[in-house]
């Protein structure tokens, strides 16, 4: 770890620490609040090549973000917009869990059913096909990806 920010670091302290980093170096945050502020500054100040890490009380990295230019993102990595869509999907799935909706993949279809169903044989009575717009394909499907 190159630099560890104080738990209550303000924006100016974070900005200064980020600007002093060289490419390949990292900065550690001990609180979620400081980590969030550092991520915002990383984007706002357009700092690339450095990493921000959220560490726990034992010094283990919980999360990490690295500033990159869009042109530096390798083929196969998700773009910023794609990552935002994935986070939105994860949020929707959290809401599904809160509201008692489970999802199950049948072959190449995605089906929703009430979580109160004790087993999947009951689920088929209440199952609702989810219109996945061709984005979801079951692992057992022999369909090929179509663009």
BELBELCOR-V168168 format. One record per backbone hydrogen bond with DSSP energy under -1.0 kcal/mol. CO is the residue of the C=O (numbers start at 1). NH is the residue of the N-H. Records with the same first field share a line. If there is no record, write none. Layout:
CO = NH ; NH
This chain:
3 = 28
6 = 9
10 = 14
11 = 15
12 = 16
13 = 17
14 = 18
15 = 19
16 = 20
22 = 25
25 = 51
27 = 53
28 = 5
29 = 55
31 = 35
32 = 36
33 = 37
34 = 38
35 = 39
36 = 40
37 = 41
38 = 42
39 = 43
40 = 44
41 = 45
42 = 47
49 = 24
50 = 67
51 = 27
52 = 65
53 = 29
54 = 62 ; 63
56 = 59
60 = 56
63 = 54
65 = 52
67 = 49
69 = 72
70 = 73
74 = 77
79 = 83
80 = 84
81 = 85
82 = 86
83 = 87
84 = 88
85 = 89
86 = 90
87 = 91
88 = 92
89 = 93
90 = 94
91 = 95
92 = 96
93 = 97
94 = 98
95 = 99
96 = 101
97 = 100
100 = 115
102 = 113
104 = 111
106 = 109
109 = 106
110 = 130
111 = 104
112 = 128
113 = 102
114 = 117
119 = 123
120 = 124
122 = 125
123 = 127
128 = 112
130 = 132
132 = 135
138 = 141
